[in-house]
Amino acid sequence: MRQKDICFMPLGGAQSVGRSCYYLRLGQSNILLDCGLQRINGATCSPDFRSLLTSQFMESMQQLDHVYISHAHTDHVGYLPQLMQMAPHASVYMTLQTKQLAEYRLIANSSQTGAAEASRLLSNVAPVNYLQKIKQRDYTVTFFPAGHIPGAMMTLFEYAGRKILYTGDYSLQSAFGLDGCWLPDDLEVDVLLMCALHAKQPYSVREKNTLPQRISEVMSNLRYGQSVYLQAFDPGRVLELLMALNREMEQSGQVYPIYLEPEAMAAVHVMESLQLPVLQQNNYSSFYAGAAHPHVVIGTKRKEQVSWRYRIFGNAYTLHEDYGEMLSFIRRLNPRQAYLVHCAEGYYGHTVEQELMRDAQCRTQVVFPEEGDIYTI
C-alpha cells in the first residue's frame, strides 16, 4: 500500500440492507463510517470486525481513531454503544439531532443497566454542525445536510488532494418538513461512497411505497370519512408520520385530529427536548372513545388490537431516493469512482452501473463492493 492510498472496506451493509458499517483508511487514520445492527428473527447481527482485525490495518479496536455516524436509524447507529466500549479512545461525531434521536432509540431498546451505560457512552459524543469543518491529523472533514430524517448528514473527507464523500442515507426531495440534501454547486468529488438502496432496482420510482404516497392515502381516507390507524413501531417512524401529516394538512387546509398513544408521544418528547416544534393544535397526547370521526391515531398496536372502524396502515415505506434520482445524483457529482453500498437485492439484471456505462458524459467507474474485501482507491 502506497502512503497516499485510500483504502475502503465494508464491514456490514454492503450488498444488503442492515448493520451498515464501513472502514476507511486515510493516511495513518483508522475511520469507521456508521455502526449499525440488524435484527433477524430475534437475533442481532453486528458488523464483522474480524475481517478488519485480521487485515493489515488494525490489530485491535483500540487503534480506531474516528467514527462518523450519518443518522439515527438503527441499521446505522444501533451497535455504537458496543463499539464505544471496544474502542474507548475513538472520537465519535454526529449532529446534535442525531445524538438525541440515537440516545432515545438505543435506551428505549435496552435493559435498565444497558440504558444507563448507553447514556454514559453517548455523553462522550462530539456534536457537529452542518458546514462545520474539522482538521484532523491526516485529513479535513466537512458535514452537509442529507435530508432523509432530522439530523442526517453527509460527510466530506479531503485527503492528499482528493475529496471523498460518504452520503449515508439521503433524500433529494423534501419530506415531513425537511429539505432534501444540500451540497455546494461547485463541489468536485473524486470518490463517492454512496448508500444506494435502489441501485439494482430500475423500476423503483418515488410514487410507489414512499412516505408522500402513504400520506396521500391517509388523507384520501380522511376525506371520505374513514378514520385511520397508523402503526409506528419505531420512534423515528412516529416523528416522520406526524410531521408529514401536519405539513400536508397545513398546506391543503384540510385539518383532522391526530391522536398519539403513549409510546408515540414519548418519541415526540425527544424532539421537544431539542426545542424542535412538532405538535400542532390538532395534535393530542391521548385518545378517548368519543373522539369525532374522521381522525388519525398513531400508535403501536397490532392489527388484531385495532377497532374494525379504522383503516390500518403499516410503516413499510421508504425515505430513500428512487433509481432515477440516484442516477441524477451521480451524474451531477460525476466522481471518478462510486462505491455503492446499502444495496437491496436486484431484479431484472439491470443496475445503475450499466446505465452509466452508456452515458458518454459520465466518467464514473461504479463498484459494488463486498463485505470483508479491501478496495484501494
C-alpha positions, 0 to 999 in steps of 0.5 A, spaced: 500 500 500 502 506 497 502 512 503 497 516 499 492 510 498 485 510 500 483 504 502 475 502 503 472 496 506 465 494 508 464 491 514 456 490 514 451 493 509 454 492 503 450 488 498 444 488 503 440 492 507 442 492 515 448 493 520 451 498 515 458 499 517 464 501 513 472 502 514 476 507 511 483 508 511 486 515 510 493 516 511 495 513 518 487 514 520 483 508 522 475 511 520 469 507 521 463 510 517 456 508 521 455 502 526 449 499 525 445 492 527 440 488 524 435 484 527 433 477 524 428 473 527 430 475 534 437 475 533 442 481 532 447 481 527 453 486 528 458 488 523 464 483 522 470 486 525 474 480 524 475 481 517 478 488 519 482 485 525 485 480 521 487 485 515 493 489 515 490 495 518 488 494 525 490 489 530 485 491 535 479 496 536 483 500 540 487 503 534 480 506 531 481 513 531 474 516 528 467 514 527 462 518 523 455 516 524 450 519 518 443 518 522 439 515 527 436 509 524 438 503 527 441 499 521 446 505 522 447 507 529 444 501 533 451 497 535 455 504 537 454 503 544 458 496 543 463 499 539 464 505 544 466 500 549 471 496 544 474 502 542 474 507 548 479 512 545 475 513 538 472 520 537 465 519 535 461 525 531 454 526 529 449 532 529 446 534 535 439 531 532 442 525 531 445 524 538 438 525 541 434 521 536 440 515 537 440 516 545 432 515 545 432 509 540 438 505 543 435 506 551 428 505 549 431 498 546 435 496 552 435 493 559 435 498 565 443 497 566 444 497 558 440 504 558 444 507 563 451 505 560 448 507 553 447 514 556 454 514 559 457 512 552 453 517 548 455 523 553 462 522 550 459 524 543 462 530 539 456 534 536 457 537 529 454 542 525 452 542 518 458 546 514 462 545 520 469 543 518 474 539 522 482 538 521 484 532 523 491 529 523 491 526 516 485 529 513 479 535 513 472 533 514 466 537 512 458 535 514 452 537 509 445 536 510 442 529 507 435 530 508 432 523 509 430 524 517 432 530 522 439 530 523 442 526 517 448 528 514 453 527 509 460 527 510 466 530 506 473 527 507 479 531 503 485 527 503 492 528 499 488 532 494 482 528 493 475 529 496 471 523 498 464 523 500 460 518 504 452 520 503 449 515 508 442 515 507 439 521 503 433 524 500 433 529 494 426 531 495 423 534 501 419 530 506 415 531 513 418 538 513 425 537 511 429 539 505 432 534 501 440 534 501 444 540 500 451 540 497 455 546 494 454 547 486 461 547 485 463 541 489 468 536 485 468 529 488 473 524 486 470 518 490 463 517 492 461 512 497 454 512 496 448 508 500 444 506 494 438 502 496 435 502 489 441 501 485 439 494 482 432 496 482 430 500 475 423 500 476 423 503 483 420 510 482 418 515 488 410 514 487 410 507 489 411 505 497 414 512 499 412 516 505 408 522 500 404 516 497 402 513 504 400 520 506 396 521 500 392 515 502 391 517 509 388 523 507 384 520 501 381 516 507 380 522 511 376 525 506 371 520 505 370 519 512 374 513 514 378 514 520 385 511 520 390 507 524 397 508 523 402 503 526 409 506 528 413 501 531 419 505 531 420 512 534 423 515 528 417 512 524 412 516 529 416 523 528 416 522 520 408 520 520 406 526 524 410 531 521 408 529 514 401 529 516 401 536 519 405 539 513 400 536 508 394 538 512 397 545 513 398 546 506 391 543 503 387 546 509 384 540 510 385 539 518 383 532 522 385 530 529 391 526 530 391 522 536 398 519 539 398 513 544 403 513 549 409 510 546 408 515 540 408 521 544 414 519 548 418 519 541 415 526 540 418 528 547 425 527 544 424 532 539 421 537 544 427 536 548 431 539 542 426 545 542 424 542 535 416 544 534 412 538 532 405 538 535 400 542 532 393 544 535 390 538 532 395 534 535 393 530 542 397 526 547 391 521 548 385 518 545 378 517 548 372 513 545 368 519 543 373 522 539 369 525 532 370 521 526 374 522 521 381 522 525 388 519 525 391 515 531 398 513 531 400 508 535 403 501 536 398 496 536 397 490 532 392 489 527 388 484 531 388 490 537 385 495 532 377 497 532 374 494 525 372 502 524 379 504 522 383 503 516 390 500 518 396 502 515 403 499 516 410 503 516 413 499 510 415 505 506 421 508 504 425 515 505 430 513 500 431 516 493 428 512 487 433 509 481 432 515 477 434 520 482 440 516 484 442 516 477 441 524 477 445 524 483 451 521 480 451 524 474 451 531 477 457 529 482 460 525 476 466 522 481 471 518 478 469 512 482 462 510 486 462 505 491 455 503 492 453 500 498 446 499 502 444 495 496 437 491 496 437 485 492 436 486 484 431 484 479 431 484 472 439 484 471 439 491 470 443 496 475 445 503 475 452 501 473 450 499 466 446 505 465 452 509 466 456 505 462 452 508 456 452 515 458 458 518 454 458 524 459 459 520 465 466 518 467 464 514 473 467 507 474 461 504 479 463 498 484 459 494 488 463 492 493 463 486 498 463 485 505 470 483 508 474 485 501 479 491 501 478 496 495 484 501 494 482 507 491 
